[in-house]
Amino acid sequence: MTIRAPQLISWLRAAGEPSRLRLLALCDQGDLSVSDLAQAVGQSEPRVCRHLRILSEAGLIERLRNGQWVHYRVAASAPAASFVKGLLAQVDRGDAVFARDLDRALAETGSSKEPGVRTFESRLGRALKNFVENNTPPGRVDSALLVGVEHLELLESAASIASECTAIAHSRRAAQSARAFAERRGFNCRVLLAAGPDGLCERDLTRAGQSFELVILDHLATANTEFARLLACGRRALAPNGRMWLFERYESLEIPREKAKEKIVEHPLARLRRMLGDQSLSCERLSPIEEDDEHVLAAVAAPAVNREQARRA
C-alpha cells in the first residue's frame, strides 16, 4: 500500500503537534467523547475541539454519533489507520504523559472499574444540567425522580437538589453506568431498571413508591416511549406542590409535512404548551438548547391549580 507524498505530508502536519499526537493515541484506544478527551489531556473542550477538527479534516480520525453523543476514533480507512498505527508504534507508551492521559481517560469513562460500561458526559448533558439548576428555587427538596439516565449530568443535578433521588433507566447498560457514576460521586440515589422498554409505566411508579417534588423527564434518553404517554406518567408521579423539568427534541414536536397540508400547522413551542395543558400543567419556562448537533426544547412546568392559587394569593 503506497501513499502519495501530498497525503503523507498532510497527515504528518496534522499529527506533528504534541497535543494532537496525544489525542491520536487516546482515539486509538477506543471511542471517546470531547469531554473524555479534554479530561484526559487536561485542556479545555474548545481547544481540544480545534485539535480534533484538524485531525478529522486530515482524515486521521472520524466522528461517530452514538445515540445522543458524538465520539471520536481513529479513521477506519486502511491507509489512514495504517499510518496512525505505524506512527504510534514509534511512541514509548511508558512515557509519563501518555500513561497519565490513558489513566485519566479510563477513570473518566469508568472502564477501569467496570469493563464495557461507559459513563457518558457531554456538552449537551451539561446544558441540560444548567437549565435545571438555573430554574430551581433555592434550597433542597425531599425527593426527586429522574426518568432516563443517559445524561449523567442530570443525575448529578437531581441528587444534589434532593435529599432522596430515584432514577429509572431504560436499559441495563444505562442502569450500570448510573449506579457506577452515583457510587463514584457519592450520591444518595436509587437506580431502578424500567419494567419495560418504554422507560416509564404504572409498574415503575408503583416501585418508586411515592410522589416526587421534582420530576425530570429526559425523553432524549427514552425515545421509545410516546412523549404524551411519558408526560402523563410523569404527571402522576408529581407531588401537588412539585415541579417538572422535561426535554424533548424540537423535530419530534414538528408536524410531518404530509400531515401539515391537512391541518393548521402548530408550532413546536405551542404544541408543547398545549400538551402540558392537557395534563393540567402550566408552563413556567420554555427554552431551546442547541449542543452537540442536537436541537432540544427544555421546559419547566407546575400543576396549573397551584399556580392559579398562588396568583390569587
N, C-alpha and C positions, 0 to 999 in steps of 0.2 A: 504493500500500500504506500503510494507516494503522495506527498502533499506539495502543492505549488508554493513557491517562495513567498508570494504576497500573503497567502493564507497563514503560513507559518509565522511570518513577521507580525501579522495582526494578532495571532494568539500569544506570541511572546510579549508584545507590548501590553496586552490585557493582563497577562499573568505576572509580568515582571514588576510587581509592586508589592511590598511586604504584606499589607492588609489583604489584598486580593489573593495572594498566594495562600494565606491562612484561611480565607473563605473557601477557596477551592478545596483545600484539604478537608474542611468540615463537610462541604457538599458531597465529597467523595464517600463520606461515612453513611449517608442516607438523606432522606428528605427533611429539610429544616426550614422553619419559617424565618422571616426577618427578625422577629423578636428573639427566637432561639439563637440566631447568628449574632445579633447585637449583644446579647448577654454573654455569649461565649468569647467574643473578641474584645469586649469591654468598650464598645464605641456606640455612638448614638445611632438610632434607626435611620435618620435621614442620610447620615454618612455611609452607613452600610448599604442603603438602597442605591446610592450613587455607584459604589463599587460593584454591586450586583448587576446594575444596568450595563456597566462596561463589559463585565464578563458575559452577560447574556447577549449583548449586541455582537460580541466577538464569536458567539456560538459555542462557548465553553460550558455554560450551564443552561438549564432550561427551567422555565416557570411552570409549576404544576398546581392546578386547582384541586384541592382535596376537600370536598364539601364546602364549608364556609370559608376555608383558609387557603392561602397561597403559600406553597413551599418551593424550595429551590433544590436542585440536584444537578450532578454532572450530566452534560448532554448525552443523549442516548446514541447519537450518530457515531459510527465506528471510528472515523478519523479523529474527531474531537475527543472522544473517550480515551482512545489510544494515546493521544498527545498528553492528556491530563495524567493518565496512569504513569506514562514514562517520566513526566516532569516530577510527579510526587515521589516516584521511586528514588529520585536523587536527594530527597529531603530526609534528614535524620529525624525519624519520628520520635526519637528520645529527646529531641530539642525541648527545652523547658517551655518555650512559648507555645509550640504546637501541642504538647502534652496538656498544658493548662487549658488551652482552648477546648480540647476534646473533653476533658473532665467537666468543664463548665457546661458544655452542650449536653452531656449525659445527665448532669444534675438538673438542668432546666427542663428536659423532656421527661425526666423520671425513668429513663431507660436503665440506669444503673441499679435501680431497686426492683423494678417490675418490667422484665423484658416484654416487648410487644405492646406495652401500654404507654401512650404518649399523652402528655398534658398539653393541650393546645391553648396558646395565648396569642392574641393578635391585636392589631391596631383597632379593628372593629370591636373586639371584645372590650378594649379599654374605653372606646367611645360609648358603648352601651353602659358600662360601669359608671362613667362620668355622668351620663344622663340620669341614672338612678340616684346617685349621690347628690347631684346638684338640685334635684327636685324632691328631696326627702326632708321633712321637717326636722328640726334639731331634736336630739335625744334618741334613746333606743326604744324599740318596740319589743313586745314579749315574744312574738312569733312571726316567722316568715316562711313562705313556700316558694320555691323556685321550680318551675316546670321546664325541663330542657337544660342540660348542663354542659353543652358543647363549648360555651363561652365561660371559662372558669373564672373570669373576672367578675361575672355576675354572682357566682357562688361566693366569692370574696366579699362582695357588697352586702349580700343577704346575711352572711354570717357576722359581718361587722356591725350591722344595723340592729339585728335581732338577738335576743337572749337565747332563743331556740330556733334553729333553722332546719327545715326539711327540704330535701331536693329530690325530684323524681327524674330519673334518667331513662331514656328510651332504648338503650342498648347496654349490653353487659360491658362493652368496651368503655362507653361513656361513664357508667357507674364506677368501674375500676379506676378510671382516671380521676373522677371527682373524689373518691374516697382517698386515693393517694395524695391528691392535692390538699384536701382538708387536713389529713394527718400531718403532712409536711409543714403546713402553715399553722397548725394548732387550732383549727376551727372546731367549734362545737356544732357539728352538722350531721344530721341523719340522712343518708343517701339510700333511696328506695329504687329498685328496678321496677319500671312500669309493668303492670299486669299484662298489657298487650302492646302491639306495635304503635298504637295511636298516641301514646305518650301521656294521656290522662283520661281516666274513666271513673265511673262511680266506685268501682272497687278500689282504685287508688285513693280516692277521697276518704273511703272508709278506713283504709290502712293508715292514712295520715292522721285521722282520729280527732280533728279539731278544725275550727275556723281560724283563719290567719289574718293578722293585722296588715301584713304586707304580702302581696302575691305578685310574682314576676312570671310572665308568660313569654318565653322565648320561642316563638313559632319558627324562627330560623332553624332551630335545633329539633323541632318536632313537625317537620313539613308533611309527614304522612297523615297528620290529623287535620281535618277540615277546620279552618280558622274559626268559623262561627261556633262549632262544637267545642273547641278548646276554650273559647271565650265563655261559653255557657257554663262549662265545668269549673273554670277559674272563678266565675262569679259566685258559684255555690260554695266555694272554699273561702270566700272573702268575708271577714267579720263585718258587722254593720258599721263600725267606725273605721274600717280599713281603707287601704288604697291599693290600686292595681297598676303595675307597670307592664306594658306589652310592646313587643317588637315584631313587625311584620314587613316582608319585602314589599316595596312600592308596587312592583309589577304584578304581584299577586292580587292586589286590590283593584287593578285596572279591569275594565270590562273588555272581553275579547272583541276584536274588530268586527267579526262577523255578527256578533250579537248587538254591537253598538248601533248598527243600522236599523235594528228593530225597536229600539227604545231610546229614551232620553239618556244621554251619556252622564254618568255620575262620576265626579272627580274622586280619586282615591281618598283624599282627605275627608271629603263629605261622606263617602261610603263608610269610612272607619268611624266617624262620629255617629252615623246612623246605626251601625252595628253595636256600638256601645250603648246608644239609647235603647235599642231593642232589649238589652239586658238590664235596663234601669240603672245605667251608669252614666255619670256626667263627665265629659272630657275636660280635665283641668289644664292639660298641656299637650300639645301635639307638635312634634318637631321632626324634620328629616335628618338623617345621618348618612353620610357617604364616606365609607372607608373600605379599603381592600376590594375595590371594584364592586361593592355592594351598595344599593340604594334602599335604605330602610326607613320606615316610619316608626317613630317611637312615641308612645302616648302614656299619660298618667290619667287615671280615672278613679272616681269615688262613687259610692252609692248616691244616686240622684236625690233621694229623700233626705239624706244627711246634709247635702249641700243646700237644699231648699230651707231646711230648718235653721242652718247656720245663717243664711241670708236674712231670714225673718228675725232672728235674734239680734 
